[in-house]
Amino acid sequence: MKNKYELGTLVEMKKQHPCGNKIFKVVRIGVDIKIECCNCGRTIMLPRIDFNKKIKKVLEVENER
């Protein structure tokens, strides 16, 4: 599952955000990964290791459209 995402990729997480949405957009990639909720727009910063554990699947890659 790792390295199958890049900037702008839509991902589905295992747990939902408090607003009720499970779909997030990858905003920043580095040692930490920053994701933005597609429903309410809040951002979350996760270490890459935690992100790889919490991701369920990659929905859409920006460059493959």
Contact map, one row per residue, 1 for C-alpha under 8 A:
11110000000000000000000000000000000000000000000000010000100000000
11111000000000000000000000000000000000000000000000010000000000000
11111100000000000000000000000000000000000000000000000000000000000
11111100000000000000000000000000000000000000000000000000010000000
01111110100000000000000001000000000000000000000000000000010010000
00111111100000000000000001001000000000000000000000000000000011000
00001111100000000000000001111000000000000000000000000000000001000
00000111110000000000000011100000000000000000000000000000000011000
00001111111000000000000011000000000000000000000000000000011111000
00000001111100000000001111000000000000000000000000000000011111000
00000000111110000000001111000000000000000000000000000011111100000
00000000011111000000011100000000000000000000000000000011111000000
00000000001111110000011100000000000000000000000000000111100000000
00000000000111110000010000000000000000000000000000000111000000000
00000000000011111000010000000000000000000000000000000100000000000
00000000000011111111110000000000000000000000000000000000000000000
00000000000000111111110000000000000010000000000000000000000000000
00000000000000011111100000000000000000000000000000000000000000000
00000000000000011111100000000000000000110000000000000000000000000
00000000000000011111110000000000000000000000000000000000000000000
00000000000000011111111000000000000011100000000000000000000000000
00000000000111111001111100000000000010000000000000000000000000000
00000000011110000000111110000000000011100000000000000000000000000
00000000011110000000011111000000001111000000000000000000000000000
00000001111000000000001111100000001111000000000000000000000000000
00001111111000000000000111111000111100000000000000000000000000000
00000011000000000000000011111000111100000000000000000000000000000
00000010000000000000000001111101111000000000000000000000000000000
00000110000000000000000001111111110000000000000000000000000000000
00000000000000000000000000011111100000000000000100000000000000000
00000000000000000000000000001111100000000000001100000000000000000
00000000000000000000000000011111110000000000111100000000000000000
00000000000000000000000001111111111000000000111100100000000000000
00000000000000000000000001111001111100000011110000000000000000000
00000000000000000000000111110000111110000011100000000000000000000
00000000000000000000000111100000011111001111000000000000000000000
00000000000000001000111110000000001111111110000000000000000000000
00000000000000000000101110000000000111111000000000000000000000000
00000000000000000010101000000000000011111000000000000000000000000
00000000000000000010000000000000000011111100000000000000000000000
00000000000000000000000000000000000111111110000000000000000000000
00000000000000000000000000000000000110011111000000000000000000000
00000000000000000000000000000000011110001111100000000000000000000
00000000000000000000000000000000011100000111110000000000000000000
00000000000000000000000000000001111000000011111000000000000000000
00000000000000000000000000000001110000000001111101100000000000000
00000000000000000000000000000011100000000000111111100000000000000
00000000000000000000000000000111100000000000011111110000000000000
00000000000000000000000000000000000000000000001111111000000000000
00000000000000000000000000000000000000000000011111111100000000000
00000000000000000000000000000000100000000000011111111110000000000
11000000000000000000000000000000000000000000000111111110000000000
00000000000000000000000000000000000000000000000011111110000000000
00000000000011100000000000000000000000000000000001111111000000000
00000000001111000000000000000000000000000000000000111111110000000
00000000001111000000000000000000000000000000000000000111110000000
10000000001110000000000000000000000000000000000000000011111000000
00011000111100000000000000000000000000000000000000000011111110000
00000000111100000000000000000000000000000000000000000000111110000
00000000111000000000000000000000000000000000000000000000011111011
00001101110000000000000000000000000000000000000000000000011111111
00000111110000000000000000000000000000000000000000000000000111111
00000000000000000000000000000000000000000000000000000000000011111
00000000000000000000000000000000000000000000000000000000000111111
00000000000000000000000000000000000000000000000000000000000111111
